[in-house]
Amino acid sequence: MRIAIVGAGVAGSYLGNRLHSRGHEVEIFEASKSQDHWPVCAWGASRHILEKFSSESGLDFSKYTLHVGQRLRMDLPAEKKEYLELKGLVTYDKKRWEQDLLKELKVHYGQRCLPGSQLFNGFDYILDCTGVHRSLLPKSNENFIIPAYEYLIENAHDLDEFYVIGYKGARGYFWFFPLGDGMAYVGAGDIDKKYYGISEFFNQNPKAKILKKIGRPIRLSPPKRMQPFSHHNIIGVGESIGCVFPLLGEGIIPSLICSDIFLNNIDTAAGFDFKRYRDQVLKRFGYYDDVYRIVRLKMAGKLSTVKHFGLLMNMYRNMKREEMRFGFEINFGKMRRLVNAL
């Protein structure tokens, strides 16, 4: 089949690689110019899961690993602290990883696409992998986005481990993700646009040099609230249909999982099974809606650990089941203290 993929991020590059290897004719359309294209995230995810997806794409993930975490420090309101033991959380060279996935593909850079574009004439399917932009699909019923930005920095040699600051009311957080050799990502997502922690970091680390500033709003609405997933022959994959874990704003692994669901539903004889794809996405990411409800309740100051105990337990059980996917320990006592502290 002829398949157009709009967006050369994690979902678009991975799907392009896999569909091409299956013998489909694939073309990728990316809005940014080749020299400007940059993966807009902190480059952190679980090594265990990324090894699997890399292997399926013919890549050796060890070649892209930048920093292997041991312990994550969390600074919480009221001067409380928590530490999570890490189980595979790493940062990796996401830019090079995506570029290597795209090596054998036809990529049109600097090509902004809109629904109904003549560019898509002759394609059997068009995949919307445009992330938070959701450029080709109709608007969803509930599109909740947190404004965020981050800096790529160097000369941060005194810090060599993952570090976050959680904001009161779960209204956002600051992050420091080490990339090795004194490089790191420093950023914050904050519904109130105060971005506490960023100026404090640079005041405490005057030698840190900014290499790049990146604006990157984060979608928290889960798939249940980001329907429809398709429109005519346009199909959304990844963050464009809400495949982001709402508590963390992390979309790398969810987008790759969603991509595999897509691959399991495309067949050269029968065509794409739209209903089965929708049902499987909603089932796989079903508990994300409970996590989203917890986050919104906390933001509104209405979360009760007694009244909403069922929601909290469902989040814990599902996260514990997927512990290796997150790359850090899932501990009920620490989770309860974290929820109470925010």
Protein Blocks (a to p, Z undefined) as FASTA:
>chain_A
ZZddehjbfklmmmmmmmmmnopacddddfbafklgccdbehiacfklmmmmmmmnopaf
klmpmbdcfbdcdddehhiacddddehiacddfklmmmmmmmmpccdehiacdehiaklg
oiabdcdfehjnommbccdfbdcdddddddddehilkbccdcddddehilaccddddebj
hiacdddddfklnogojlmmmmmmmmbccfbdcdddddfbdfklmccfbehjaccehjln
opacfklopaklmmmmmmmmmmmmgcfklopafklmmmmmmmmmmmmmmmmmmmmmmmno
pacfklmmmmmmmmmmmmmmmmmmnopacdfklmmmmmmmZZ
